[in-house]
Every structure is written in C-alpha cells, then in structure tokens.
Amino acid sequence: MATRSTDSADPVTLAPQSGDVVVLGGPNTADPAVLGGKAARLADMIAAGLPVPPAFCLTTGLFTRYLADTGLDGKIEGAEGGAVRELILATRIPAPLADEILAAYERLGRPRVAVRSSALKEDSAARSFAGQHDTVLDVAGDGPLLDAVRQCWASLWSARATAYRDGDAATAMAVVVQEMVHCDVSGVLFTVDPVSARPHRVVVEACRGLGEGLVSGRVSSDLFVVDDRSLEVVEERVRYKVAKWAPLAPGKIGMTKVDAADRSVPCLDHARLAELARLGLRVREHYGSEQDVEWGLRDGEFHLFQTRPITTRPLPQDAAARAGTLSPYVVPQPDPVQRGTLWSRMDIGEIFVGLMTPLGLSFARYYQKHVHLDCAAALGVRDTGDADLHMGYYQGHVYLNISYSAYLLGQALPTRDQRHFTKRFVGEDVEGGEGGALADYTNPFGTFPGGMEDLLSTAHWLRHTAAEAVRMKSRSGAMVASRLYEFDRARRLDLARMSRRELHAELTRNLGWFHDMHIGYMPYYINAFGFYGILTELCRMWLGAEGENLQNRIKTDMSSLRTVESAKEIWAVAQAAKDRPRVLRVINEEPLENVAAALRADDEGALFWERHMEPFLRANGTRGHQEMELTHPRWIDDPSYIFQMIRRYASDGFSADDILRRSGGYHDDSREILKKLSLPQRKVIETVISLYALCSELRETTRMSMITSIWLVRNVVYEVGRRLVEAGVLHSLDEVAHLDFDDVRAYLAGEAGELEAFPRERIDEARRLHEYRKRLPEPPLTFIGEHDITQAVRPAPGGARLTGLGASPGRVIGRARIVEDLVWQADEFEAGEILVTRYTDASWTPLFAIAGGVVTDVGSMLSHSSIVSREFHVPSVVNTKYATQRISTGDMVMVDGDTGTVEVVEG
C-alpha cells in the first residue's frame, strides 16, 4: 500500500516490510551483524536485567533498505566519504520506512530520546569506535527524530570515522533510539584501573549533569576508587565543580552552572558508590571481561547507557616508566645526581604553573632544547651546559633543575655563592627550606671549575653585564615595538588560506621570534629576582627582627606594571560601556559566547568595539591562563572573561583610584623603619629598591612580547588542529591537547602525512596518560632527588586553621569565594570577598582589584598572587596546600598576611 513519507517532498512508494525495527531486550538474539555493536550490547544488558533505559533499534537491514529504496546504493559506490555523507543528509527517508520508525517511537511512548549510532564493529574488543559516529541528544517529535536518524547514518562516512577505519570499507549502520534520561549525575566506571596496574580497583569518575561534559573534558569531575572485594571507597578526590552539561531548552543541550550548594559536595556518597560498583561488577561478570561502563543517576536510580570492553592496553614500558618515575630527569643520571638534585617549580615565570597537557609538555621540551640555553647565555653565563639537565618533568609538571642551574650560575659574581640562588627557589616542602635555606645541602654537581675557567667566565660576565646595563632600556623599547608589529601582522593574516608549506614557513618565523623574545625577557626577569633577594638580605642583616618581611611592605611605586595596569584598563572599558546603556545591555544580557558578535552587529556596539575593545585587546589580548600551555585560549581568542569583568566593574561602580588604592587604612611604615639606618645604609637600600623597581617594570613591559610570541605559535598549531578535524584525524579541537609539538613541526615540514604524524594510538595513549596524571595529588613545589607521588597523603589535615606564607601584609575578614574557572565565575565574585584558589597568574589580576584578600594552595613570595596582592595592598597568604579543600564558598575567613595564617571563623 502506498503511503506518503512524513518528511519528504518527493515520496517514494513501496510495500511495507517488518522485522527491521527491533525492541531491545525482547526475544530476538542480540546479533551485532543486525543491531550493530552498541545496540547488541544494550539488548544483551536489558535481557540480563541490568537497568538500561528502554530503547529500540533500526537494524542494518533497514539501513540497507533505505539505500536501495532511495537509489543511493548505486550512487555511493566509489564516492568520496564527504560526498556520501552529504547525499544521505539531503535524501529523506521513504514513507514506509518512516512509518515503521515512527510506529516504534509511538510504542515507546513518544518520550524525548537520545539517537545513537551503532556501527557493526562499534564497542568491540578490537576497536571501540568511541566518539567516531554521531549521537543526537534530547530529540522529540517525528521530524526531528527522522532527521537525527539520517545524521547517525551519514556519520558512517564522516571524516573522523573514515580515518579511524584506516582503509576499511564502510559497511552498514544501525541506530539506537533510547529514552533520554536527564541525569542529575553522570560518569564512567572502569571495572579495572585503565592506567595503573594496581589490582582490585574499580575507578569511578562522576560529574554533575550529563556525561557528555565529562567525555569531552569540559567539566570538572570527582574521582573515586572502590575496592572490588569490600566495596569500600579507598580513594576519593572531590573537585570544585563549576559547570555541567545539561538541557538549556527543549532540544538544546549545553553548558550551564552547577548550583552553588552542589559545587564542593561529592557527586556520590559512599553508599551510592557501593551500589554503582556492585552494578559494574555485575556487568563484568556477565561479559567475563573488564568493562568501561557509562552510567547516570536520576531521582536516586542508576541507569546504564553503554558498556564496552576496555580496549586500552597496559602502558608501553617507556610510558609506564614515565607515569611512575620518581625523578624529573629526562634521561637517567648517576645515582648521586639522581638522588641529590634539588628540583623546583616555584616562580619559573608563571607560564609553567600547574599540570600541563601532552601538547604543553612537548612545547616546554621544545623550549628546553632550542631556547633555554640561549636564555642562560643572555644572563652572562659563558658555559651554558647540557640542555637535558636544565629542566625536568614530573607527573605532567615542569621543574627547574636548581642544582644544575646553581652550578652554572657560579660563573656569575652575584651567584658565586650558590645559596644566593638556591634559597630563592626553596619552599617549605624541602626540609631546611625557607628559613633554613638548605644550610646542609651539598650540590651533587659541585661548584663550577676554578682556575683559568673561573677567570674567563668572570671576565665574560663582567663584559656582558656592563653591556646589558647600557642597552636594557633601549632593548625593552625595541621589544615593545616589535610586539605591536607582530600582533598587527598576525591579525591581518588568514592562516586558513595558507598551504602546508606556507604554514610551515609561518611557524618557523614565529618560533624564531619566540626565541628572541624569551632571550630578551630573561635578564629583566632574573635581575628583578636578584635585586629582591639583595633587598631581603640587607633588611635581614641591618634591621634584624624589625626588618623581617620589610621588603614586602616597601611601596616600590610599581602601580604602572603592565599586569596591574590591565585591571585599570578593563575598568576604563567598563566605564565606556556604562556610558552607553545599549552597549552595556548587550554585554549584560547576551550569552557570553555571543557578546562579541552581537556588539559588532550593532551600530553603537561596533563603534564601542573599535574605540575601546580593539585598543584594549591590542595592549592586553594575548594574556591568558598558564601561557606556555598552548591549549588555553587568550583573551583575544575568547574575550568571555573580559566581558565578565566589564559586567562586574560596571555594576560595582569603582573608580580608577579605587582600583589602585583599595585597602583603606593600609599603613606603609617602611620609611620610618629605614630612617633608623645610617645614611650610607639607607642610600644602599634605596638604590636597591630603585633597581628592583626598574627591572620589575621592564620585566612586565617585555613580558607582553614574550607571551605574544607564544600566542603566535598557538595560532599555527590550532590551524593545524582545525585541518586535522576536517580530515577526520581528530574528533574535535579539544584533541589538540593530546598532540606532540614535534609531530606538528614534522607534519608541517612535510616529513610525514596526517595519519603517519598523528596516529590514533598515540593520541589515545597521550590522553590516557594525561587523565591518569589529573587523578594524582598535586606534587610539591620543591623536592630533593626523587618523589613518590603515590605515597602522598590526599586528605587535608583536620581543623579550620591553615598555615602558609604571608605574602602581602595586612589582616582582613571576609566571605570566601572558591574560584576554579575564571570565565564561568568572574560574574559571581563580589567586591570584598576572599579569593580562594589553587594558584593564579597574570590573567587573574582584574579580580585582585576587587578582592578583600587572596588565599592560594600553591605559591611563593615572588609568585603572581604575592606580587599583585602587594601592589593592590590586599592581604594574602599563599602555599596553604589545602585551602580549596578546607574552605567553602560562603565561609567567613580571617586572612593574616603578616603571620601567614588563614582561619575559618564562621562556617
């Protein structure tokens, strides 16, 4: 009987058939050749009594009928994958097939559904095909359902699926239509730890909202480990969860905020975890193999959405060694060196702060091999040593080899005594650190050779230092001019139109400038450190107890520092927006991701953008979080954070003076104390203060050139990533984080093709290693020799009082605000609140302008949070280690920047 298609303008009339739409879990056999891998698994799980939402499957037979009935089977033979995909998306489903699909939808009760691909080899033991084919969530209605089915069919020929098959022909595709569950909590469960070899560990990752946010890596998740014998929780790591993946409107899924009350709370309590682990063990027992299970919790009930064999192999021997190594050394060293080296990640430019992705680590290694030695030479070091010994890597963090650096810097007069250098990088983590300054430490590299080598090195350093004193200001001006030229040039370029050879030339050019800017910046950075150290030592020697911490109370007139100035300039942009109600309405009311486009599309907004936003971005736009980490977008790439701060500054009504002088009642008593010194002593300290201020100002000015050079490299890397997504080599741009920078260079140089340069196995291995590192405790800022991170104690000490380093003087009481994500939380931060976070860098500065106090887990006396807190006269305590775990948003806390204590006075 002829029937008109419900979604086709040109119906195809055919006799109806049956049996090609199967209700999962019924009496049929779960045949993967008919249902595809995913649907066969779901059918088997339902038949086994596992809690799987009801679903039906459009079999491979129905797909074959669709191709035959529309005549596509003849058209797609020999056609390119992209062309086939477009043909399917453009060809609607004939009426008899559509009627069968919609009848099954009616029997399901016409709920909102998730429409998922189920290819023949999907979820097999050989290949998971995870993420290769399409899933369409939260579908409702006949037309949208049929469109979603075609989208899943067409994804069999997507570029990424074609690349993953690696030459295998596309065969057939089934589709699962499953009742949509809008989960309160979702996640994945591994019945065995997929990375480490430790037995009896059921690993659970859980996030708020839908699991797509966790799979894509865009939301924070809690991690739990359950013993598969006792079902007891043996390990847990609860993170502060700001955002979740959830319904925004019917049929629209996206990112939204987690309710404030749920952010610090574990996604699952121990009873729920035991229940979930029990479910996972049932799945493992049913299939007789270790499983990777996707699950969700809704209204107190667990649902299983998918299971597949764990296809990850044990890490290769070299990767396993990297994952479990106790030393940051890139290459093994003699035992006395291996066990005696002092490592630190304190104050290393604030561009290496925190855990780095595989791309970030490989870029840091490029810097180590191709730039760092020349930076050492820029300090007047004659013998720059072995590049492999300067830096190390431990569990995804970058460390500076303090012992080897101190050995080489023995060639320079100010650091002839190694303690003058080592004490600047020693934290509380090292016994004898901070106050003790490693009094009994013996450098395994010894001291730099004396005799003629000493004389030659000293003469070299003196000549270089004299030349540096002459040219330091002029070089700074040249670097600023060069930065503006390179920035403007980059804005004019269209990288997407370049050939691979042209893109290679652009990367080579950018890496050359990256090299020069880092070398130009290094002397200002190290000299500022040096003068700070001299100032500290003089205060200690000449003023005793009265001079303790005096160097942090001296106002050095550095309010013009580029980092601090950015907060003032955002305030100016906010005032310009406030003077234009229409512009401010767009900024306040449009979703953050739409603000820039909405402003440019509006006449008044476009004028505001040209006159205020463009100059601000030209001066500050290449700033971003953890700048050496190429995966982080800069302000010019994503100005969402800037719009958040504009909203905050405009609503709070601060003046420019308020931004720079917020702490009323702050009293700088340093000048009165200095008057107690003899005139010669006072003149010496004032001279050192002046030199510290000069070097700090030049450091901040040229820092913009240095970080702009990183942005230029990032632009090319992400253009490569965009092309790899188009080619199907990467699933999305998020996977750029798992590439190796040397592979990107080799690919652009024409040394390897796309699949050869970026094999899927290597990308997946890098991702797994990075996920493993994310689950580990934070390694110490400094340690000697080796460190076993698996022995680190996870729980924070009890009590509501924390001790750290008093980084900026003063005492304040206020409500705490835990901030993990600047973009998502800047609009929540209220003036006068205590900013509590893991660590900060230059991109956080605008928040300091309205904070009542600053508390960080990680930091030192010269970290960003310390320096900027002092410039804003905001009391600050850093290196508390556990503040983000022990303090909750809304707690009333007392921050004492003089004693280095933080206390919760009202929970």
Protein Blocks (a to p, Z undefined) as FASTA:
>chain_A
ZZddfkbfbdcdddddehjaccehiabdcdfklnommlmmmmmmmmnopacdddddddfk
lmmmmmmmnommmmmgopafklmmmmmmmpccdfklmmmmmmmmmmnoopacddddddfk
goiakbgogokaccdehiecjklmmmmmmmmmmmmmgmklmmmnnopacfbdcddddddd
ddfbdcdddfbdfkbmcehiacddddehjfklmmnopaccddddddfklopafbdcdddd
fbdcddfbghiacdddddfklmmpcfbdfklmmmmmmmmmmmmmmnopacddddddeehi
acdfbdcddfbdcddfklmmmmmpcbfbfbdcdfklmmmpccdfehgholmgcjddfklm
mmmmmmmmmmmmmmmmmnopabgojfklmpcceehiacddfklmmmmmmmpmklmpmmlm
mmmmccfklghiajlnomlbccfklpadehjllmmmmmmmmmmmmmmmmmmmmmmmmmmm
mmmmmmmmmmmpcfklpcfklmmmmmmmmmmmmmmmmmmmmmmmmmmmmmmmmmmmmmmm
mnmmmlgoklmmpcghimlgmklmmmmmmmmmmmmmmmmmklmmmmmmpcfklmmmmmmm
pmklmmmmmmmmmmmmmmmmmgcehkllmklccfklmmmlmmmmmmmmmmnopafklmmm
mbghiacfklmmmmmpcfklmmmmmmmmmmmmmmmmmmmmmmmmmmmmmmmmmmmmmmmm
mmmmmnomamblklmmmpcfklmmmmmnopacfklmmgfklmmmmmmmmmmmmmpccddf
bdehiacfklpcfbacedjbdcdddfbgcdddddddddfblklmmmmpcghiacddfbdc
fklmmmmmmpfbdcdfbdcfkbmklmmmmmnopacdehklpmmmmpcghiacdddfknop
acdfbZZ
